[in-house]
């Protein structure tokens, strides 16, 4: 999670919109790291937990549902 958040923050700091996807157990870690890295507005697009045992079709269905949320977040930023 932390590497992904660092990547998202690096992209955002370079003007490239980015979103981090993760599951609920990692939300607190992502929020804390975003605050520590001076980008508290960077929040997690939450995927239901657990995701690892799901079939590819189920993961794709989640992605279809969450892509609109991710796009809204990255396009709403100044």
N, CA and C of each residue as an Amber inpcrd file, in Angstrom:
protein
   234
   0.8240000  -1.1810000   0.0000000   0.0000000   0.0000000   0.0000000
   0.8710000   1.2490000   0.0000000   1.9140000   1.2570000   0.8300000
   2.7010000   2.4750000   0.9490000   3.4420000   2.8010000  -0.3460000
   3.9450000   1.8040000  -1.0440000   4.6280000   2.0670000  -2.3160000
   3.6530000   2.6330000  -3.3360000   2.4630000   2.0700000  -3.3610000
   1.4420000   2.5650000  -4.2790000   1.0710000   4.0000000  -3.9860000
   0.9480000   4.3320000  -2.7130000   0.6150000   5.6950000  -2.3320000
   1.7480000   6.6510000  -2.6970000   2.9710000   6.2320000  -2.4790000
   4.1100000   7.0620000  -2.8790000   4.0830000   7.3110000  -4.3880000
   3.7700000   6.2870000  -5.1590000   3.6930000   6.4460000  -6.6150000
   2.5950000   7.4380000  -6.9970000   1.4350000   7.3020000  -6.3700000
   0.3210000   8.2040000  -6.6630000   0.6980000   9.6390000  -6.3120000
   1.3060000   9.8320000  -5.1680000   1.6910000  11.1790000  -4.7510000
   2.7670000  11.7470000  -5.6670000   3.6980000  10.9190000  -6.0860000
   4.7220000  11.3730000  -7.0370000   4.0740000  11.8120000  -8.3430000
   3.1610000  11.0060000  -8.8500000   2.4670000  11.3770000 -10.0860000
   1.6900000  12.6730000  -9.9100000   0.9240000  12.7520000  -8.8200000
   0.1250000  13.9540000  -8.5600000   1.0140000  15.1970000  -8.4570000
   2.1610000  15.0700000  -7.7900000   3.0490000  16.2280000  -7.6340000
   3.6340000  16.6730000  -8.9710000   3.6130000  15.7980000  -9.9580000
   4.0990000  16.1340000 -11.3010000   2.9640000  16.5420000 -12.2380000
   1.7650000  16.6680000 -11.6640000   0.6200000  17.1070000 -12.4520000
  -0.1140000  15.9980000 -13.1760000   0.1950000  14.7510000 -12.8450000
  -0.4730000  13.6080000 -13.4720000  -1.5310000  13.0860000 -12.5050000
  -2.8100000  13.1990000 -12.8480000  -3.8570000  12.7070000 -11.9560000
  -3.7050000  11.2000000 -11.7140000  -3.8820000  10.7950000 -10.4670000
  -3.7300000   9.3850000 -10.1190000  -4.6530000   9.0410000  -8.9560000
  -5.0150000   7.7780000  -8.8610000  -5.8630000   7.3010000  -7.7680000
  -5.2940000   5.9900000  -7.2460000  -5.4210000   5.8090000  -5.9410000
  -4.9520000   4.5900000  -5.2900000  -6.1490000   3.7120000  -4.9550000
  -6.0810000   2.4730000  -5.3670000  -7.1140000   1.4980000  -5.0380000
  -6.5940000   0.5940000  -3.9300000  -7.4470000   0.2550000  -2.9830000
  -7.0560000  -0.6490000  -1.9160000  -8.2810000  -1.1020000  -1.1400000
  -8.0610000  -2.0140000  -0.2200000  -9.1710000  -2.5430000   0.5590000
  -9.2550000  -1.8560000   1.9170000 -10.4000000  -1.9610000   2.5570000
 -10.7040000  -1.2570000   3.8000000  -9.6510000  -1.4350000   4.8970000
  -9.0890000  -2.6230000   5.1100000  -8.0910000  -2.7440000   6.1790000
  -6.8640000  -1.8480000   5.9920000  -6.6540000  -1.3470000   4.7890000
  -5.4900000  -0.5110000   4.5180000  -5.8250000   0.9810000   4.4420000
  -7.0980000   1.3160000   4.6450000  -7.5290000   2.7170000   4.5650000
  -6.7640000   3.5880000   5.5620000  -6.6920000   3.1660000   6.8160000
  -6.0310000   3.9800000   7.8470000  -4.5680000   4.2290000   7.4800000
  -3.8750000   3.1920000   7.0430000  -2.4710000   3.3470000   6.6450000
  -2.3400000   4.3510000   5.5130000  -3.2100000   4.2570000   4.5240000
  -3.1520000   5.1760000   3.3850000  -3.4050000   6.6120000   3.8380000
  -4.3820000   6.8150000   4.7110000  -4.6870000   8.1580000   5.1980000
  -3.5100000   8.7280000   5.9880000  -2.9170000   7.9130000   6.8530000
  -1.7790000   8.3740000   7.6550000  -0.5880000   8.7370000   6.7680000
  -0.3070000   7.9000000   5.7970000   0.8310000   8.1800000   4.9100000
   0.5700000   9.4130000   4.0510000  -0.6550000   9.5750000   3.5830000
  -0.9800000  10.7580000   2.7820000  -0.7690000  12.0290000   3.6020000
  -1.1780000  11.9990000   4.8750000  -0.9490000  13.1530000   5.7530000
   0.5520000  13.3810000   5.9490000   1.2840000  12.3100000   6.2090000
   2.7290000  12.4300000   6.4460000   3.4570000  12.9590000   5.2130000
   2.9260000  12.6750000   4.0420000   3.5510000  13.1140000   2.7960000
   2.9520000  14.4230000   2.2810000   2.2260000  15.1080000   3.1570000
   1.6540000  16.4250000   2.8650000   0.6700000  16.4250000   1.7010000
  -0.0630000  15.3470000   1.5450000  -1.1010000  15.2910000   0.5240000
  -2.3290000  14.5720000   1.0960000  -2.9180000  15.1520000   2.1570000
  -4.0240000  14.4690000   2.8380000  -5.2760000  14.2940000   1.9910000
  -5.3990000  15.0590000   0.9110000  -6.5710000  14.9140000   0.0490000
  -6.5250000  13.6320000  -0.7840000  -5.3640000  12.9880000  -0.8430000
  -5.2450000  11.7450000  -1.6000000  -5.8750000  10.6180000  -0.7770000
  -6.9960000  10.1520000  -1.2200000  -7.7180000   9.1190000  -0.4820000
  -7.7850000   7.8300000  -1.2890000  -8.1540000   6.8020000  -0.6100000
  -8.2180000   5.4620000  -1.1780000  -9.5470000   5.2340000  -1.8840000
  -9.5020000   4.7110000  -3.0970000 -10.7080000   4.2130000  -3.7470000
 -10.8410000   2.7910000  -3.2150000 -11.8600000   2.5950000  -2.4040000
 -11.9530000   1.3510000  -1.6450000 -12.5910000   0.2080000  -2.4330000
 -11.8530000  -0.8980000  -2.4630000 -12.2870000  -2.1430000  -3.0850000
 -12.7160000  -3.0710000  -1.9450000 -13.8060000  -3.8160000  -2.1010000
 -14.2190000  -4.7160000  -1.0290000 -13.1050000  -5.7010000  -0.6410000
 -13.0520000  -6.0000000   0.6380000 -12.0390000  -6.9100000   1.1850000
 -12.6830000  -8.2490000   1.5280000 -12.0140000  -9.3390000   1.2980000
 -10.7370000  -9.5350000   0.6220000 -10.9400000  -9.6450000  -0.8820000
  -9.9300000  -9.2920000  -1.6300000 -10.0360000  -9.3460000  -3.0890000
  -9.2130000 -10.4950000  -3.6780000  -8.1790000 -10.8860000  -2.9600000
  -7.2600000 -11.9010000  -3.4830000  -7.9440000 -13.2130000  -3.9070000
  -8.9020000 -13.7440000  -3.1310000  -9.4590000 -15.0330000  -3.5380000
 -10.5350000 -14.9620000  -4.6220000 -10.8520000 -13.7710000  -5.0860000
 -11.9290000 -13.6260000  -6.0620000 -11.4930000 -14.0490000  -7.4620000
 -12.4620000 -14.4960000  -8.2220000 -12.2210000 -14.8420000  -9.6200000
 -11.9990000 -13.5580000 -10.4110000 -11.3070000 -13.6700000 -11.5150000
 -10.9980000 -12.5110000 -12.3580000 -12.2650000 -11.7630000 -12.7630000
 -13.3360000 -12.4670000 -13.0060000 -14.5890000 -11.8220000 -13.4080000
 -15.1470000 -10.9450000 -12.2880000 -15.0030000 -11.3990000 -11.0460000
 -15.4730000 -10.6070000  -9.9120000 -14.6210000  -9.3440000  -9.7400000
 -13.3350000  -9.4810000  -9.9050000 -12.4450000  -8.3240000  -9.8050000
 -12.7710000  -7.3280000 -10.9200000 -13.0150000  -7.8260000 -12.0990000
 -13.3750000  -6.9520000 -13.2270000 -14.6910000  -6.2250000 -12.9480000
 -15.6340000  -6.9040000 -12.3210000 -16.9100000  -6.2650000 -11.9780000
 -16.6920000  -5.1380000 -10.9730000 -15.8410000  -5.3640000  -9.9790000
 -15.5060000  -4.3000000  -9.0290000 -14.8520000  -3.1310000  -9.7500000
 -13.9390000  -3.4240000 -10.6510000 -13.2540000  -2.3650000 -11.3990000
 -14.2620000  -1.5410000 -12.1920000 -15.1950000  -2.2060000 -12.8290000
 -16.2190000  -1.4860000 -13.5870000 -17.0140000  -0.5440000 -12.6910000
 -17.3150000  -0.9970000 -11.4710000 -18.0820000  -0.1850000 -10.5330000
 -17.2700000   1.0010000 -10.0030000 -15.9830000   0.8100000  -9.8080000
 -15.1610000   1.8160000  -9.1350000 -14.4630000   2.7950000 -10.0660000
 -14.4240000   2.4940000 -11.3470000 -13.7070000   3.3790000 -12.2650000
 -14.3340000   4.7760000 -12.2890000 -15.6420000   4.8580000 -12.2170000
 -16.2950000   6.1730000 -12.2270000 -15.8920000   6.9820000 -10.9910000
 -15.7880000   6.3170000  -9.8340000 -15.3630000   7.0090000  -8.6200000
 -13.9270000   7.5280000  -8.7640000 -13.0590000   6.6900000  -9.3120000
 -11.6610000   7.1050000  -9.4900000 -11.5580000   8.2700000 -10.4650000
 -12.2750000   8.2150000 -11.5590000 -12.2530000   9.3030000 -12.5450000
 -12.7870000  10.5890000 -11.9200000 -13.8600000  10.4810000 -11.1590000
 -14.4350000  11.6730000 -10.5000000 -13.4240000  12.2970000  -9.5510000
 -12.6990000  11.4810000  -8.8280000 -11.7140000  12.0160000  -7.8800000
 -10.5700000  12.7250000  -8.5850000 -10.0590000  12.1440000  -9.6350000
  -8.8920000  12.7590000 -10.2790000  -9.2700000  13.9480000 -11.1570000
 -10.4870000  14.0250000 -11.6030000 -10.8880000  15.1690000 -12.4310000
 -11.4560000  16.3090000 -11.5910000 -11.7890000  16.0550000 -10.3370000
 -12.3550000  17.0930000  -9.4680000 -11.2730000  17.9400000  -8.8160000
 -10.0420000  17.5280000  -8.9160000  -8.9490000  18.2680000  -8.2650000
  -8.5630000  19.4810000  -9.0860000  -8.1670000  20.5540000  -8.3770000
  -7.7590000  21.7750000  -9.0920000  -6.4740000  21.5760000  -9.8610000
